């Protein structure tokens, strides 16, 4: 009976520590999504092929909770942000409308933008800007 009591006491002491660890992990995940919250307009974008942006067709990003949506050069898009370790992933299942761009250059820009979103791993927010980065990709958004 004493052995069982000791084990139960040890478990009782460890339970709050385990709960704090679990909740701390949730806070870290939520924290990596927090900088994205709000309405944004793409101010500058670049990938391995160089800079891309078209001032005549603003690209927007709206983030609320873990959901995002926006307008790209020809379509409307949406998806879910997933926190992974210390980073983020926007590329899991981006949904878009299927309107063809009248201008092939616009279509190419849109494709590059969606590919860039899929490569995003980090988000930083400072001075009214949101900077999303990944391997060879940088998207700089201005606050709306």
N, C-alpha and C positions, 0 to 999 in steps of 0.2 A: 504494500500500500504506500509506503514512503517513496518508493521508486516512481510510482505513478504520479504522486503529488509533486515531486521534483520536476518531472517532465512537464506537467501541466503549468507549474510556476515558470519554467523556462519558456514555454510557449507563450504564456501571458506576457512575459517581458519582451519577447521578440515580436509579437503581433504589432504593437505600435510602430516599431522600427520598420517592419515590412510594409505597413500601410504608408508610412512617410516616404519610403523609397518608391513605391508605386505612384503615389500622388506627385512626387517630385519629377518622375519621368513624364507624367502627363503635362506638368507645367512647362517642361522643356520643349515638348512637342508643340504645345499651343504657342509658346513664345516664338518659335521659328515661323509661324504663320502670321503672328501679330503685325509685323512691319508692313504687310501687304494690304491691310484693311483700308478701304476708301475707294475713291474714283480717281483714275489716272489717264493721262494722254501720253502716248509714246513721243518722246522728244528726240531720241536718238537710238538707233539700233545697229548692231554689227554682228557678223558671223564670219566664218572662215573665208567667205567670198567678198568681204568688205562691208562697208556701210550700206544700210538700206533704210530709207524713210521717204515718204511722199507727202509733202505738206498739203497737197490738195485733197487727200483722203485720210483724215486723222484716224489713227488706231487707238482704241480705248481699252481700258481694263478696269473692271469694277469688281472689287473683292468684298464679300460679306461672309464672315465666318470662314468656313473652309471651301466655299463655292466661289467661282469666278466666272465672269462673262465679259463680253465686249464686242466692239465692232472692229473688223479688220478691213482691208481695202475693198473687199467685195461682199463679205458675209458677216453674219453674227456667229459668235462662238461661245462656248461655255465648257465648264469642267469642274473638277474637284482638286483641291490642293491636298497633298498627302505629306505630312511631316515624316522625315526619315532621319533618324539620328539627329545631328545638328543642322540638317539641310531640309530642302523641300523638293517636291516633285509635282509639276503641273502637267506632265505629259501623259498621264494615264487617262485615256479615253476622252480626248478633246472632241466635243461634238460641234459641228458647224452646219449652217444652212448650206445648200448646194447651188447657189447662184453662180453662174459662170461670169467671170469678169469680161467686159467688152474689150478691155485693153490687155494684151498678153503680158505687158510689163507689170501691171497691177496684179495679175494672176501669179506671176513669179514672186513678187514682193510678199504676197499673202502666204504662199508656200514656204518662203524663207522665214516668215514670222512664226508660223505654226511649228516649223522645225526647231526654231530657236526656243519657243516655249517648252518644247519637249526636252530640251537639253538643260533647262534651268535647274540649278542645284542650291543656290543661295539667294537671299534677299536682304538688302540693307536699305534703311530709310534714313535720310538726313537732309536738312535744309529744303524741305518741300519736294524732295525727289525720292523716287523708289528705283533702286538699281538691282536688277535681276541678272545673275551671272551663272555661267556654266562653262564647260570646256569649249573655248573658242567663241563664246557668245556673251554679248552684253546688251541688255535692254534698259534704257534709261527713260523713266516716266516722270512727268511733271504732275503735281497734284492739281486736280480740277477745282 
